[in-house]
Amino acid sequence: MKQIVFFLMIATFFPSCKNECTCNGYTVNQDPCECVVFQGEIGSDFDSALDSLKKLHAPLFNTLATEGHYSGKGYYIEKEKLNVDFTEDDRDFFRLTYVDSISNRFISIHYRDVLDENGNYYQHRFKFRD
């Protein structure tokens, strides 16, 4: 009996533990808390979008190098195919990770870039469960 009363007390005090979340974009791996959010078309295909993104991030990488967060001696980009729940066609999505060429360490730019093969730019986001 004490266990039932204890359970009811816990259920009363924590009614918001629904374990639900929503993300305003296309979900990744069928997880509603992980998504890619469309930012814009920046190229005509993956390669031209990647060139545009490098130009877009050039000032940021200069600042990171000046502040000592990155060697400034160059970086390379690792791409990882994402399983995005996109039903309009069968395009591929790739999450980009920037790595310092000297230290081989991940360069943090506060968000993750995602490009699709059609030249569209997305940001990879996570939303914590309520």
Summary of the structure (lengths in Angstrom):
residues: 130
radius of gyration: 20.2
end to end distance: 30.3
largest distance: 67.4
contacts: 326
relative contact order: 0.24
helix: 25%
strand: 34%
